[in-house]
């Protein structure tokens, strides 16, 4: 298989896998490797980074070599260095794609790019989630069925305090009756952002083939495009002035 030129960095808090046996059993090599492995199999160039590494593994050099950044965080959002968040935000503005997953709705970088609390309802009850593909012609929906089920999963419910998505690709229904905007597209600067809801750490969600397909499609969609750079400040006239 030829190597896809899109360079992906999978970032993971990497706390639960090191401290909880139930999570270790589901993701023995860490959530980051569970996400990275199918992307490598699809031909992407993939590296991983974790919060416990120096500069959280997101140095200037790493981000300069990243086209799309996947982000999974949960308990340690407050411990992410603001300087690293600044660095990631600057790269998104410059065109790097960002895919926050599951509880990364509370990550500093997603909160900052959304400009809202990103709060929601939640419940862990091992219930069924039905993910409806409501934008069938969207690139992220390519190859996906009309809907697919995940069981067990954690419930996230509306209201979800985010700006209205530029495009809404997936909506979830839960066994307990709630609904949730679970696949949300945004553009910030030149960068594309796709928030995808599923992924509670004690459930094998990232081993699901449909979830893996969504994430691979999202990487393709979020990758930088060949567009003219943004130019600001004092500018010479393009035409002769009288």
HELIX and SHEET records of a PDB file:
HELIX    1   1 UNK A   16  UNK A   19  1                                   4    
HELIX    2   2 UNK A   21  UNK A   26  1                                   6    
HELIX    3   3 UNK A   31  UNK A   41  1                                  11    
HELIX    4   4 UNK A   54  UNK A   57  5                                   4    
HELIX    5   5 UNK A   60  UNK A   64  1                                   5    
HELIX    6   6 UNK A   77  UNK A   79  5                                   3    
HELIX    7   7 UNK A   82  UNK A   93  1                                  12    
HELIX    8   8 UNK A  102  UNK A  106  5                                   5    
HELIX    9   9 UNK A  108  UNK A  114  1                                   7    
HELIX   10  10 UNK A  139  UNK A  141  5                                   3    
HELIX   11  11 UNK A  205  UNK A  207  5                                   3    
HELIX   12  12 UNK A  209  UNK A  222  1                                  14    
SHEET    1   A 4 UNK A  45  UNK A  50  0                                        
SHEET    2   A 4 UNK A   7  UNK A  12  1                                        
SHEET    3   A 4 UNK A  68  UNK A  72  1                                        
SHEET    4   A 4 UNK A  97  UNK A 101  1                                        
SHEET    1   B 5 UNK A 147  UNK A 157  0                                        
SHEET    2   B 5 UNK A 121  UNK A 133 -1                                        
SHEET    3   B 5 UNK A 167  UNK A 174 -1                                        
SHEET    4   B 5 UNK A 179  UNK A 188 -1                                        
SHEET    5   B 5 UNK A 191  UNK A 196 -1                                        
END                                                                             
